[in-house]
């Protein structure tokens, strides 16, 4: 009798364990140009929790069970994953070469189950191009402290314009995008104590002859505190999985290299979150948990229509947020074209200042957007080569990249990028003051 009872209990336990193990299967994996998608079909409704661990993403499905597995994928954005049981949960740990945080590297969305199934689907998209598209939190107005009362003028140069549209991709026109970001930077710095001039405030340029136009922009730097040229990048489809992010250039006659040398970003290591985190994001390092109820990105934020969640992300989706160029309050005065300038040769102080400005601006842009970093680089772009003050050229991202194009259409993302640029400029100007 005792033996029969034990067999019955073991049979019940076995059947229960088998039933739970079948509740969560291995994810469906699909690779697209620019990102990799994992879809978990969860057989019954239950809470789940997502934790960004820096090098991996951990997902715990409460009350679920799974057949343990370790799968190597070798995708550009996902190395592989493991499935295990622990504490009454099914746990999936997904390794990511580019790294993840609550603000970077992935998007998550919960969708209705596939036809004929129960439960739900958890869709996870991975790409090193993903940054923070949440609305900007309230921040203090930018204002000079140490340098208060002194005169500083910074020139913002929205690249391209006129008959030169710049890079084109996914419905984005670089010339318009550059102008929109420049206006946002200007707006952040209004009332800060720094006077802002712009080389253009609409589609018009100094000249449709490119050399003449570039020279006029460089001349606008004469007698100014700093010159900041704003641009966006472009790449071909075969580089989408490896090339993305922000970079800032300065000119150094001893170190410049051809402009087309653009190394891929290094894998992103785990690091503390920026102080400028989104309101819903944790303020602790990336190993903080992000629960399912903590406003994981909605389907619209990943530009996936609920009716077709397993289709590739569509960069031209209208549901990813708004993007409208801001209008200037009034035209800014710029210097008229003059004779060609002389390149910054043998001027180590100006080169060093340009490098410092580039590093500060990039650092604050990354902190505000959680974008991937392509680093501070050196090149001989005309406007920074011939500028007469410390000068940098910003590349805010790639309009031809399917993920970055969506972000560059997002107003909150542009506000974050502009805030980072403005904060970097303010910090640079403050650093020009020598304490007594």
C-alpha positions in Angstrom: 0.0 0.0 0.0 2.8 2.4 0.9 4.6 1.6 -2.3 1.5 2.2 -4.3 1.0 5.6 -2.6 4.5 6.6 -3.4 4.1 5.6 -7.0 0.9 7.7 -7.2 2.6 10.7 -5.6 5.6 10.4 -7.9 3.3 10.0 -10.9 1.4 13.2 -9.9 4.7 15.1 -9.4 6.0 13.8 -12.7 2.9 14.8 -14.6 2.8 18.2 -12.9 6.5 18.8 -13.7 6.0 17.7 -17.3 2.9 20.0 -17.7 4.8 23.0 -16.3 7.8 22.3 -18.4 5.7 22.5 -21.5 4.4 25.9 -20.5 7.3 27.7 -22.0 9.2 26.6 -25.1 12.3 27.8 -26.8 11.9 31.2 -28.4 11.5 31.8 -32.1 14.6 33.6 -33.5 14.6 35.8 -36.6 17.4 37.9 -38.0 16.7 41.1 -39.8 19.2 43.6 -41.2 20.0 45.7 -38.2 18.5 43.7 -35.4 17.6 40.2 -34.1 14.2 39.2 -32.7 13.3 36.6 -30.1 9.7 35.7 -29.6 8.6 33.7 -26.5 5.2 32.0 -26.8 3.9 31.8 -23.2 1.1 29.3 -22.8 -0.7 30.9 -19.9 -1.0 34.4 -18.5 1.5 35.3 -15.7 3.8 38.1 -14.7 7.3 38.4 -16.0 10.3 40.5 -15.1 13.1 41.8 -17.2 16.6 42.6 -15.9 19.3 44.3 -17.9 22.6 42.8 -16.7 25.0 44.7 -19.0 26.3 41.8 -21.0 23.0 39.9 -21.0 19.2 40.3 -20.6 17.5 38.1 -18.0 13.8 37.4 -18.3 11.9 35.5 -15.5 8.5 34.1 -16.2 6.6 33.7 -12.9 4.9 30.4 -12.3 6.3 29.0 -15.6 8.6 26.1 -16.2 10.9 25.3 -19.1 13.1 22.4 -20.4 16.6 23.5 -19.6 18.7 24.4 -22.7 21.7 26.3 -23.8 21.6 27.5 -27.4 24.4 29.3 -29.3 23.1 31.6 -32.0 26.1 33.6 -33.1 24.0 36.5 -34.3 25.5 40.0 -34.4 23.1 41.2 -31.7 22.5 37.9 -29.8 25.3 35.4 -29.0 22.9 32.9 -27.6 20.6 32.1 -24.7 20.1 29.7 -21.8 16.8 28.4 -20.4 16.6 27.2 -16.8 14.2 26.8 -13.8 14.6 28.6 -10.5 12.4 29.7 -7.6 9.3 28.6 -9.4 10.1 30.6 -12.5 11.3 29.9 -16.0 14.4 32.0 -16.6 15.8 33.0 -20.0 19.2 34.6 -20.1 20.1 36.2 -23.5 23.7 37.1 -24.1 24.3 40.3 -26.2 27.6 41.3 -27.7 26.6 45.0 -27.8 25.4 45.0 -24.1 22.1 46.1 -22.7 20.8 48.5 -20.1 17.3 49.6 -19.2 17.8 52.4 -21.8 20.0 50.8 -24.4 20.3 47.7 -26.6 16.8 46.2 -26.7 13.1 46.8 -26.9 10.4 44.6 -25.4 6.7 44.3 -26.0 3.9 42.0 -24.8 1.4 41.0 -27.5 -1.7 38.8 -27.8 -1.1 35.1 -28.5 -0.9 33.7 -32.0 -4.2 32.5 -33.5 -5.5 29.4 -31.8 -3.1 29.7 -28.7 -3.6 31.0 -25.2 -1.4 33.1 -23.0 0.7 35.9 -24.7 3.8 36.6 -26.7 6.8 38.4 -25.4 8.7 40.0 -28.3 12.3 41.1 -27.7 14.3 43.0 -30.3 18.0 43.4 -29.9 20.2 46.0 -31.6 23.1 48.1 -30.4 21.5 51.1 -32.1 18.6 51.2 -29.6 18.8 54.3 -27.4 16.4 56.1 -25.0 13.3 57.5 -26.7 11.4 58.3 -23.6 10.2 61.8 -22.9 12.7 64.2 -21.5 12.3 64.6 -17.7 12.1 68.0 -16.2 15.6 69.5 -15.8 16.9 72.8 -14.5 17.4 75.5 -17.1 20.9 75.7 -18.4 22.8 78.8 -17.2 26.4 79.9 -16.8 27.7 80.0 -13.2 31.5 80.7 -13.1 31.3 82.5 -16.4 28.1 84.5 -15.7 28.2 88.0 -17.1 31.0 87.4 -19.6 30.5 87.5 -23.4 30.5 84.2 -25.3 29.2 83.4 -28.8 28.8 79.9 -30.2 28.1 79.3 -33.8 25.7 76.4 -34.7 26.2 75.1 -38.2 23.3 72.9 -39.5 25.1 71.0 -42.3 24.0 71.1 -45.9 20.9 73.0 -47.2 20.1 74.7 -50.5 20.4 72.2 -53.4 22.5 69.9 -51.1 20.1 67.7 -49.2 22.8 65.7 -47.5 22.1 62.0 -46.6 18.7 60.6 -47.5 17.0 57.5 -45.9 13.8 56.2 -44.5 11.9 59.4 -45.2 14.6 61.6 -43.5 16.4 64.4 -45.2 19.7 65.2 -43.5 19.6 69.0 -44.2 16.2 69.3 -42.5 17.2 67.0 -39.6 20.3 69.0 -39.0 18.4 72.3 -38.9 15.8 70.8 -36.5 18.5 69.6 -34.1 20.3 73.0 -34.3 17.1 74.8 -33.3 16.6 72.5 -30.4 20.1 73.1 -29.2 19.6 76.9 -29.5 16.4 76.6 -27.5 18.1 74.8 -24.7 20.8 77.5 -24.5 18.5 80.5 -24.7 18.8 82.4 -21.4 22.0 80.5 -20.5 24.3 83.5 -20.9 25.7 82.1 -24.2 24.8 84.0 -27.4 24.0 81.6 -30.2 24.4 82.4 -34.0 23.4 80.0 -36.8 24.9 79.7 -40.2 21.4 79.1 -41.6 17.9 79.3 -40.2 16.0 77.8 -43.1 16.8 75.9 -46.3 18.9 78.8 -47.8 22.7 78.7 -47.8 25.4 81.2 -48.6 26.0 79.7 -52.0 25.0 76.7 -54.1 28.7 76.4 -54.9 29.8 74.0 -52.2 33.3 75.4 -51.7 32.0 78.9 -51.4 29.3 77.9 -49.0 31.7 75.9 -46.8 34.1 78.7 -46.7 31.4 81.2 -45.6 30.4 78.8 -42.8 34.0 78.6 -41.6 34.4 82.4 -41.8 31.3 82.6 -39.4 33.6 81.3 -36.7 35.8 84.4 -36.7 36.0 85.9 -33.3 33.6 83.4 -31.8 34.0 81.1 -28.8 33.3 77.8 -30.5 31.9 76.4 -33.8 29.6 73.4 -33.7 28.6 71.8 -37.0 25.7 69.4 -36.9 25.3 66.4 -39.3 23.8 62.9 -39.7 25.5 59.9 -41.2 24.6 57.3 -43.9 25.7 53.7 -44.5 24.9 50.8 -46.8 22.6 47.9 -45.8 25.5 45.4 -45.4 26.8 47.5 -42.4 23.5 47.8 -40.5 24.4 45.1 -38.0 27.8 46.6 -37.1 27.7 50.4 -37.7 25.5 52.8 -35.7 25.8 55.4 -33.0 27.1 58.9 -32.4 30.5 60.4 -33.1 32.1 63.8 -32.9 35.1 65.0 -35.0 37.7 67.7 -34.5 40.7 68.6 -36.7 44.3 68.0 -35.9 46.8 68.5 -38.8 49.1 66.0 -37.1 46.6 63.2 -36.8 43.8 63.7 -39.3 42.6 60.7 -41.4 40.3 60.3 -44.4 36.7 61.1 -43.4 35.4 57.8 -44.7 37.3 55.7 -42.1 34.5 54.8 -39.7 35.3 51.9 -37.4 32.4 49.9 -35.9 31.5 50.7 -32.3 33.1 48.6 -29.6 30.9 46.3 -27.6 29.1 48.2 -24.9 30.2 47.3 -21.4 28.0 47.5 -18.3 28.2 51.0 -16.8 26.1 53.1 -14.4 23.1 54.8 -15.8 23.3 58.4 -16.8 21.8 60.9 -14.3 19.5 61.9 -17.2 17.5 58.7 -17.1 13.9 58.5 -18.2 11.3 58.9 -15.4 10.4 55.2 -15.6 14.0 54.0 -15.7 15.8 52.9 -12.6 18.6 55.3 -11.4 20.9 52.5 -10.3 23.3 50.5 -12.5 22.1 48.3 -15.4 21.6 45.2 -13.2 18.5 46.8 -11.7 15.3 45.0 -12.6 12.7 46.4 -15.0 9.4 44.7 -14.4 6.7 44.1 -17.0 4.6 46.7 -15.4 7.3 49.4 -15.5 6.3 50.7 -18.9 8.3 48.5 -21.2 8.2 50.1 -24.7 4.8 49.8 -26.3 4.3 48.3 -29.8 4.2 51.8 -31.3 7.7 52.5 -29.9 9.2 49.7 -31.8 7.2 50.4 -34.9 5.6 47.0 -35.0 1.9 46.9 -35.8 0.0 44.6 -33.3 -1.6 42.8 -36.1 1.7 41.7 -37.7 4.2 41.6 -34.8 6.5 39.1 -36.5 7.2 41.2 -39.5 10.4 43.3 -39.8 10.5 46.7 -38.3 9.4 49.3 -40.8 11.5 52.5 -40.6 8.8 54.6 -42.3 6.2 53.7 -39.7 4.1 56.7 -38.7 3.5 55.3 -35.2 7.0 55.8 -33.9 6.5 59.4 -32.7 6.5 62.8 -34.3 9.3 64.8 -35.9 8.8 68.4 -36.9 11.5 70.9 -37.5 11.3 73.7 -35.0 11.0 77.3 -36.3 13.4 80.0 -35.2 12.2 82.9 -33.2 14.1 85.3 -35.4 16.9 85.0 -38.0 20.4 85.0 -36.6 23.1 87.2 -38.0 26.1 85.4 -39.6 29.3 86.7 -41.0 29.4 87.2 -44.8 31.6 85.1 -47.0 35.2 86.3 -47.2 38.5 85.1 -48.6 39.5 81.4 -47.8 40.9 80.8 -44.4 44.0 79.1 -43.3 43.9 75.6 -41.9 44.6 75.2 -38.2 48.2 74.1 -38.5 50.7 74.4 -35.6 48.0 75.7 -33.2 48.1 73.1 -30.4 46.0 75.2 -28.0 43.1 75.4 -30.4 43.4 71.8 -31.4 43.4 70.8 -27.7 40.4 73.0 -27.0 38.5 71.4 -30.0 39.3 68.0 -28.7 38.0 68.9 -25.2 34.8 70.3 -26.7 34.3 67.2 -28.8 34.8 64.9 -25.8 32.4 66.8 -23.6 29.7 67.1 -26.2 29.8 63.5 -27.1 29.8 62.4 -23.4 26.7 64.4 -22.6 24.9 63.3 -25.8 25.5 59.7 -24.9 24.4 60.3 -21.3 21.2 61.9 -22.5 20.3 59.4 -25.3 22.0 56.1 -24.1 23.1 55.8 -27.8 26.1 53.8 -28.9 29.4 55.6 -29.0 31.6 55.8 -32.1 34.0 57.9 -30.2 35.8 61.2 -30.7 37.6 61.1 -34.0 39.9 63.2 -36.2 39.1 64.3 -39.8 39.8 67.1 -42.1 36.2 68.3 -42.8 36.4 71.7 -44.3 34.4 73.7 -41.7 36.4 72.4 -38.8 39.7 72.5 -40.6 39.4 76.1 -41.5 37.5 77.4 -38.5 39.2 80.2 -36.6 38.0 79.0 -33.2 37.7 75.6 -31.5 35.5 73.6 -33.8 33.7 70.2 -33.8 31.5 68.3 -36.2 28.8 66.1 -34.8 27.3 63.0 -36.5 24.1 62.3 -34.6 23.4 58.9 -36.1 22.6 57.1 -39.4 19.5 58.1 -41.4 19.8 54.9 -43.5 19.9 52.6 -40.4 16.5 51.0 -39.8 16.6 51.5 -36.0 18.4 54.9 -35.8 16.1 56.3 -38.5 13.1 55.6 -36.3 14.9 57.3 -33.3 15.8 60.3 -35.4 12.2 60.7 -36.2 11.3 60.7 -32.5 10.9 64.2 -31.0 11.9 63.0 -27.5 15.1 61.4 -28.8 16.0 64.6 -30.6 15.3 66.7 -27.5 17.7 64.4 -25.6 20.4 64.7 -28.2 20.0 68.5 -28.3 20.2 68.7 -24.5 23.4 66.7 -24.5 25.0 69.0 -27.1 23.8 72.1 -25.2 25.1 70.8 -21.9 28.5 69.9 -23.5 28.8 73.5 -24.9 27.9 75.0 -21.5 30.4 72.9 -19.7 33.1 73.8 -22.2 32.4 77.5 -21.9 32.5 77.3 -18.1 35.9 75.6 -18.3 37.3 78.7 -20.1 37.1 80.7 -16.9 40.2 80.5 -14.9 39.6 80.7 -11.2 41.6 83.3 -9.3 
